Amino acid sequence: MFGLFRKKSSSSIAKDRLTIAIMSDRENTENYAFMDEMKAEIIAVVKKYMGVRKVEVRKEVVGEIEALSIDVQLEKES
Amino acid sequence: MGIVIAVISGKGGVGKTTAVANVGLGIAQQGKRCIVLDFDIGQRNLDMILGLENRVVYDMIHVMDGDASLQQALIRSKVDNNLYFLAASQSKDKSVLDSEKIEKLVRNLKKEFDFVILDAPAGIESGYEHTIEFADKAIVVVNPEVSSIRDSDRAIGILDSKSQRVKEGKEVGKYLIINRIVPEMVRSGQMLRSEDILDILDIKLLGKVPEDRGVIDASNQGKPVILNKDSLAGAAYKRIASRLCGEDIKMVDIESEGGGLFKKLTGMFK
């Protein structure tokens, strides 16, 4: 009898699932728009002083804090 | 100078082309000059919905490539003198779309028409990015169903990053049409409520369109459902067109029980 009242409607299940799926979609794509441009600019700045092989940018979310970790790989000096 | 509106969706089959035809015709019925363009290259459909498939001689690519003039390629609607149509190319592949050519075409059409409405390919397809590039506003069409809503969020994401207006630091107005709502299912908790969809997508509501068998009957005949005075979907599109023309039309709660007295009462005020 109580099961009838406890059962969640399928529309609220849909809302919960969508909210989570869309949040994770956004996190994965939000970076893309400006990322290539930003990488190119970082490379240009660093290149003024030294050789750059590659730049990697990662977004990290820890609780409330969002951080970008930028990894600049330098060219080997020969 | 007219306004350019791209009608977009995440996945296909949500009623985007039907929305374009009805919103376009609704705007024309308000006395505004309106052109609807089919940008779904290779999957021409808008001509069928408008009942103009036999009139197509030249298409958009002919105009863009200079093989036909706009005057030659534009087709005037049989039912409203204010509505014009430009067909998508059926044969060539989608890579024929090119930013510069689209911008030129859209700029020319803006001079001639109050509303330029672009029927975009689904957001996951190539050609989508080109269609949204020069739009001033976008209408997002969704069904109250998880895959349509999720995909539309990605399409909105692309709009926000690729639109010319956004690149210029301006905003692209985004408005949502929720199509194919089944009121009984919403009431019984089996279909997402409009408020929930707006919450999830974070977008303004332009209108709600109920599921209506008349839509298929209308497309069979090539007469947009807005012409059917008894159709609930037709009435919904009429309200949407009026809102786009700047009228302040109240949102109708199509999900609540609409039978009996309520229907009669609203009928009195039509």
Boltz contact constraints between the chains, C-beta under 6 A:
constraints:
  - contact:
      token1: [A, 9]
      token2: [B, 189]
      max_distance: 6.0
  - contact:
      token1: [A, 10]
      token2: [B, 190]
      max_distance: 6.0
  - contact:
      token1: [A, 11]
      token2: [B, 189]
      max_distance: 6.0
  - contact:
      token1: [A, 11]
      token2: [B, 191]
      max_distance: 6.0
  - contact:
      token1: [A, 11]
      token2: [B, 192]
      max_distance: 6.0
  - contact:
      token1: [A, 14]
      token2: [B, 146]
      max_distance: 6.0
  - contact:
      token1: [A, 14]
      token2: [B, 192]
      max_distance: 6.0
  - contact:
      token1: [A, 15]
      token2: [B, 196]
      max_distance: 6.0
  - contact:
      token1: [A, 18]
      token2: [B, 146]
      max_distance: 6.0
  - contact:
      token1: [A, 18]
      token2: [B, 149]
      max_distance: 6.0
  - contact:
      token1: [A, 18]
      token2: [B, 200]
      max_distance: 6.0
  - contact:
      token1: [A, 19]
      token2: [B, 200]
      max_distance: 6.0
  - contact:
      token1: [A, 21]
      token2: [B, 150]
      max_distance: 6.0
  - contact:
      token1: [A, 22]
      token2: [B, 153]
      max_distance: 6.0
  - contact:
      token1: [A, 29]
      token2: [B, 157]
      max_distance: 6.0
  - contact:
      token1: [A, 33]
      token2: [B, 161]
      max_distance: 6.0
